[in-house]
Amino acid sequence: MYCNQYGTSYRYFTGQVPPLDYLEADHITVEALGLSQETAEALGIGYAPKGMMKGYVAIPIRLPTGELTGYIGVTEAKLPKEFHLSKVVTFPKKNA
């Protein structure tokens, strides 16, 4: 759920969560999760270069109706051996 600088929920006032239109589906951290740019774009997944999710890969959470209810931020992933990467992919640390 998105909160403003006062800690008040955006959803409380509008009844919906705004999509993060600035997510980067073609970022290397999205690729490290094993997702192609096309798949990430279709699912609304991407690297967040700003905002509350800055430095995370944001994955949308939707109701069965398709309504966006929030995002989960992923910072590292354990990948199957067939990706031929290290067992854990750690994203760069966020700047304070």
GUMIRO-326212 format. One record per residue: residue number from 0; residue in one letter; x, y negated, z negated of N, C-alpha, C in turn. Coordinates in steps of 0.05 Angstrom, whole numbers. Atoms other than C-alpha are relative to their C-alpha. Layout:
% GUMIRO-326212
+-----+---+--------+--------+--------+--------+--------+--------+--------+--------+--------+
|   k | r |    nc1 |    nc2 |    nc3 |   cac1 |   cac2 |   cac3 |    cc1 |    cc2 |    cc3 |
+-----+---+--------+--------+--------+--------+--------+--------+--------+--------+--------+
| NUM | A |      X |      Y |      Z |      X |      Y |      Z |      X |      Y |      Z |
...
+-----+---+--------+--------+--------+--------+--------+--------+--------+--------+--------+
This chain:
% GUMIRO-326212
+-----+---+--------+--------+--------+--------+--------+--------+--------+--------+--------+
|   k | r |    nc1 |    nc2 |    nc3 |   cac1 |   cac2 |   cac3 |    cc1 |    cc2 |    cc3 |
+-----+---+--------+--------+--------+--------+--------+--------+--------+--------+--------+
|   0 | M |     17 |     23 |      0 |      0 |      0 |      0 |     18 |    -25 |      0 |
|   1 | Y |    -15 |     25 |     -2 |     27 |    -69 |     18 |     -7 |    -19 |    -21 |
|   2 | C |      5 |     20 |     20 |     34 |   -120 |    -37 |     14 |    -26 |      7 |
|   3 | N |    -12 |     26 |     -5 |     47 |   -194 |    -31 |     19 |     -7 |    -23 |
|   4 | Q |    -20 |      8 |     20 |     97 |   -234 |    -74 |    -12 |     -1 |    -28 |
|   5 | Y |     13 |      1 |     26 |     46 |   -236 |   -131 |     -7 |     28 |    -10 |
|   6 | G |      6 |    -27 |      8 |     39 |   -160 |   -133 |    -29 |      8 |      6 |
|   7 | T |     28 |     -6 |     -7 |    -31 |   -163 |   -105 |     -2 |     16 |     26 |
|   8 | S |      2 |    -18 |    -23 |    -50 |   -109 |    -56 |    -13 |    -13 |     23 |
|   9 | Y |     12 |     10 |    -25 |    -63 |   -130 |     16 |    -26 |     15 |      5 |
|  10 | R |     24 |    -17 |     -5 |   -113 |    -72 |     21 |    -23 |     -9 |    -17 |
|  11 | Y |     21 |      9 |     18 |   -152 |   -100 |    -39 |    -16 |    -22 |     13 |
|  12 | F |     13 |     23 |    -12 |   -168 |   -163 |      0 |    -12 |      6 |     27 |
|  13 | T |      9 |     -4 |    -28 |   -176 |   -137 |     71 |    -13 |     26 |      5 |
|  14 | G |     11 |    -26 |     -4 |   -196 |    -65 |     63 |     17 |     17 |     19 |
|  15 | Q |    -17 |    -15 |    -17 |   -139 |    -42 |    107 |     29 |     -7 |     -4 |
|  16 | V |    -29 |      4 |      2 |    -63 |    -35 |    110 |      9 |     -9 |     28 |
|  17 | P |     -9 |      9 |    -26 |    -29 |    -75 |    166 |     22 |     18 |     11 |
|  18 | P |    -22 |    -16 |    -11 |     14 |    -35 |    214 |     26 |    -16 |      1 |
|  19 | L |    -27 |     14 |     -1 |     89 |    -51 |    213 |      8 |      0 |     29 |
|  20 | D |     -5 |      3 |    -29 |     95 |    -75 |    285 |     30 |     -2 |      7 |
|  21 | Y |    -28 |      5 |     -6 |    170 |    -87 |    278 |     17 |     25 |     -3 |
|  22 | L |    -16 |    -24 |      3 |    191 |    -14 |    267 |     14 |      7 |     26 |
|  23 | E |    -17 |     -7 |    -23 |    247 |     10 |    313 |      0 |     30 |      4 |
|  24 | A |      1 |    -29 |     -6 |    231 |     78 |    343 |     25 |     11 |     13 |
|  25 | D |    -24 |     -9 |    -14 |    296 |     80 |    382 |     26 |     -3 |    -18 |
|  26 | H |    -23 |      2 |     18 |    341 |     73 |    320 |     13 |     27 |     -5 |
|  27 | I |    -15 |    -25 |      5 |    396 |    124 |    305 |    -10 |     16 |    -24 |
|  28 | T |     10 |    -14 |     23 |    365 |    141 |    238 |    -25 |     16 |      6 |
|  29 | V |     24 |    -14 |     -9 |    300 |    162 |    272 |      9 |     25 |     16 |
|  30 | E |    -11 |    -22 |    -15 |    340 |    205 |    320 |     12 |     21 |    -18 |
|  31 | A |    -12 |    -19 |     20 |    377 |    236 |    260 |    -21 |     18 |    -13 |
|  32 | L |     22 |    -16 |     10 |    310 |    261 |    236 |    -10 |     21 |     20 |
|  33 | G |      8 |    -19 |    -20 |    303 |    300 |    300 |    -24 |     -9 |     17 |
|  34 | L |     22 |     10 |    -16 |    251 |    255 |    332 |      9 |    -16 |     24 |
|  35 | S |     -6 |     16 |    -23 |    254 |    228 |    402 |    -13 |    -27 |     -3 |
|  36 | Q |     12 |     26 |      1 |    238 |    155 |    414 |    -30 |      2 |      8 |
|  37 | E |     28 |     -2 |    -10 |    174 |    175 |    451 |    -18 |     12 |    -22 |
|  38 | T |     15 |    -12 |     22 |    150 |    219 |    393 |     -4 |    -20 |    -23 |
|  39 | A |      2 |     20 |     22 |    166 |    166 |    341 |    -19 |    -22 |      7 |
|  40 | E |     19 |     21 |     -8 |    129 |    113 |    380 |    -29 |     10 |     -1 |
|  41 | A |     27 |    -11 |      0 |     68 |    158 |    389 |    -11 |      3 |    -28 |
|  42 | L |      9 |     -4 |     28 |     66 |    172 |    314 |      2 |    -25 |    -17 |
|  43 | G |     -3 |     24 |     15 |     82 |    101 |    292 |     23 |      1 |    -20 |
|  44 | I |    -23 |     -4 |     18 |    148 |    122 |    259 |     23 |    -18 |     11 |
|  45 | G |    -23 |     16 |     -9 |    209 |     76 |    260 |     17 |    -10 |    -23 |
|  46 | Y |    -18 |     12 |     20 |    268 |     45 |    224 |    -10 |    -29 |     -5 |
|  47 | A |      9 |     27 |      7 |    248 |    -18 |    186 |     24 |    -18 |     -5 |
|  48 | P |    -23 |     18 |      4 |    300 |    -74 |    194 |     -6 |    -23 |    -19 |
|  49 | K |      7 |     22 |     18 |    262 |   -121 |    148 |    -24 |      8 |    -17 |
|  50 | G |     24 |     -5 |     16 |    206 |   -125 |     97 |      5 |     19 |    -24 |
|  51 | M |     -2 |    -18 |     23 |    192 |    -80 |     37 |     13 |     26 |      6 |
|  52 | M |    -11 |    -26 |     -8 |    214 |    -19 |     76 |     28 |     -2 |     12 |
|  53 | K |    -26 |      5 |    -12 |    280 |    -50 |     99 |     20 |     22 |     -7 |
|  54 | G |    -20 |    -20 |      4 |    333 |      4 |    109 |    -11 |     28 |     -1 |
|  55 | Y |     12 |    -27 |      1 |    284 |     62 |    110 |    -12 |      7 |     27 |
|  56 | V |     17 |     -9 |    -23 |    251 |    103 |    165 |    -28 |      1 |    -12 |
|  57 | A |     28 |      1 |     10 |    177 |     87 |    154 |    -17 |     19 |     16 |
|  58 | I |     19 |    -20 |    -12 |    127 |    143 |    166 |    -28 |     -7 |    -10 |
|  59 | P |     27 |      8 |      8 |     54 |    123 |    167 |    -16 |     23 |    -13 |
|  60 | I |     18 |    -19 |     13 |      3 |    158 |    122 |    -28 |     -8 |     10 |
|  61 | R |     27 |      6 |    -10 |    -66 |    163 |    154 |    -20 |     19 |    -11 |
|  62 | L |     23 |    -16 |      8 |   -134 |    189 |    133 |     -7 |     17 |     24 |
|  63 | P |      9 |    -16 |    -23 |   -167 |    243 |    176 |    -14 |    -17 |     21 |
|  64 | T |     13 |     18 |    -18 |   -205 |    185 |    208 |     19 |    -16 |     18 |
|  65 | G |    -20 |     15 |    -14 |   -140 |    155 |    232 |      7 |    -26 |    -13 |
|  66 | E |     -5 |     25 |     14 |   -143 |     96 |    184 |     27 |      1 |    -14 |
|  67 | L |    -26 |      2 |     12 |    -74 |     74 |    162 |     -3 |     -8 |    -30 |
|  68 | T |      3 |      5 |     28 |    -68 |     77 |     86 |     26 |     -8 |    -14 |
|  69 | G |    -26 |      7 |     11 |      6 |     65 |     75 |     23 |     12 |     15 |
|  70 | Y |    -24 |    -11 |    -12 |     77 |     85 |     91 |     17 |     14 |    -21 |
|  71 | I |    -21 |    -13 |     16 |    129 |    132 |     63 |     27 |     -8 |     12 |
|  72 | G |    -26 |      7 |     -9 |    201 |    110 |     67 |     20 |     23 |     -4 |
|  73 | V |    -19 |    -23 |      1 |    253 |    164 |     83 |     28 |    -12 |      1 |
|  74 | T |    -27 |      9 |      0 |    326 |    152 |     65 |     20 |     21 |      7 |
|  75 | E |    -18 |    -22 |     -8 |    357 |    220 |     78 |    -17 |     24 |      8 |
|  76 | A |     16 |    -23 |     -9 |    336 |    284 |    111 |     18 |     25 |      0 |
|  77 | K |    -13 |    -25 |     -2 |    356 |    357 |    106 |     -9 |     13 |     26 |
|  78 | L |      7 |     -9 |    -27 |    358 |    383 |    177 |      7 |     30 |      4 |
|  79 | P |     -6 |    -28 |     -6 |    355 |    454 |    204 |     27 |      3 |     14 |
|  80 | K |    -26 |     -5 |    -12 |    421 |    485 |    228 |      0 |     -5 |     30 |
|  81 | E |      0 |      3 |    -29 |    399 |    482 |    301 |      4 |    -28 |     10 |
|  82 | F |     -5 |     28 |     -8 |    408 |    406 |    301 |     30 |     -5 |      2 |
|  83 | H |    -30 |      2 |     -1 |    484 |    417 |    294 |     10 |    -26 |    -12 |
|  84 | L |     -9 |     23 |     15 |    490 |    359 |    246 |      7 |      9 |    -28 |
|  85 | S |     -5 |     -8 |     28 |    513 |    359 |    174 |    -27 |      7 |    -13 |
|  86 | K |     25 |     -9 |     13 |    462 |    390 |    127 |    -17 |    -23 |    -11 |
|  87 | V |     14 |     24 |     11 |    444 |    322 |     98 |      9 |    -24 |     16 |
|  88 | V |     -6 |     25 |    -14 |    440 |    258 |    138 |     -8 |    -22 |    -19 |
|  89 | T |      5 |     22 |     19 |    447 |    198 |     92 |      1 |    -26 |     16 |
|  90 | F |      1 |     26 |    -14 |    426 |    130 |    119 |     18 |    -20 |    -14 |
|  91 | P |    -16 |     21 |     12 |    468 |     68 |    107 |    -15 |    -13 |    -24 |
|  92 | K |     13 |     13 |     23 |    456 |     35 |     39 |    -12 |    -27 |      8 |
|  93 | K |     12 |     26 |     -5 |    410 |    -25 |     38 |     17 |    -21 |    -13 |
|  94 | N |    -14 |     23 |     12 |    443 |    -92 |     25 |    -19 |    -13 |    -20 |
|  95 | A |     17 |     12 |     22 |    419 |   -124 |    -40 |     -8 |    -28 |      7 |
+-----+---+--------+--------+--------+--------+--------+--------+--------+--------+--------+
